[in-house]
């Protein structure tokens, strides 16, 4: 059975359910992150962090693969790798700041 995005718990380690949520959760993390957070918690270059920030102004990027063609192949690989191997400080940010931002937005639309 295919995972629907509504079932994804992006602040659980690893993303839950584990099958089918990485693409969605990675894109959601990029959407809710400030450039400094992408640099500090996910070790992305500041140039790439600002490029992602500019791209996420268009919140139609629902999956990580939606970034293909908008970033270079090398940048896409960097993003994918960094979000596949998240540090402890990255997970701390996800379980606090990111989760609070997502829940705040969801409560507005509930």
SVG drawing of the C-alpha trace seen along z (x, -y; Angstrom):
<svg xmlns="http://www.w3.org/2000/svg" viewBox="-10 -34 39 36">
<polyline fill="none" stroke="black" stroke-width="0.4" points="0.0,0.0 1.4,-3.4 2.0,-6.0 -0.1,-9.2 1.6,-12.4 -1.0,-12.9 0.4,-9.9 4.0,-11.2 5.4,-12.1 8.4,-14.3 9.7,-14.9 10.0,-11.2 13.4,-9.5 13.5,-8.1 10.6,-9.8 7.5,-7.7 6.2,-5.7 9.7,-4.9 8.5,-3.9 7.3,-6.8 7.9,-9.8 11.5,-10.8 10.7,-12.8 7.8,-14.6 9.6,-15.3 12.8,-16.5 10.8,-19.0 8.8,-20.1 12.0,-20.6 13.4,-22.8 10.2,-24.8 10.2,-25.5 13.9,-26.3 15.6,-29.6 18.9,-29.8 20.9,-29.9 19.2,-26.8 19.9,-24.9 23.6,-25.9 23.8,-25.3 21.7,-22.1 22.1,-20.4 25.5,-21.6 24.5,-23.1 26.5,-25.9 25.1,-29.3 24.8,-29.9 22.7,-26.8 20.7,-27.6 19.7,-31.0 18.9,-29.4 16.6,-26.9 15.0,-29.7 14.2,-31.6 12.8,-28.5 10.5,-27.7 8.7,-31.0 6.8,-28.9 5.4,-26.3 4.3,-24.0 7.5,-22.0 5.9,-19.0 8.6,-16.4 12.4,-16.6 12.4,-15.4 10.4,-18.6 13.7,-20.5 15.3,-18.6 15.9,-21.0 15.6,-24.0 19.0,-23.2 22.1,-21.7 22.6,-17.9 25.4,-18.4 23.3,-20.7 20.4,-18.1 22.8,-15.3 24.2,-17.5 20.6,-18.2 19.6,-14.6 22.7,-13.3 22.5,-15.9 18.9,-15.1 19.5,-11.4 22.1,-11.6 20.8,-14.2 23.0,-15.0 21.8,-15.0 21.6,-18.8 19.5,-18.6 17.1,-16.1 16.9,-18.4 15.9,-21.2 13.4,-19.0 11.7,-17.8 11.4,-21.3 11.5,-24.3 10.3,-22.5 7.6,-20.6 6.3,-23.8 6.2,-25.6 4.3,-22.8 1.9,-22.4 1.3,-26.2 0.4,-26.2 -1.8,-23.2 -3.7,-24.7 -4.5,-27.7 -6.1,-25.5 -7.8,-23.0"/>
</svg>
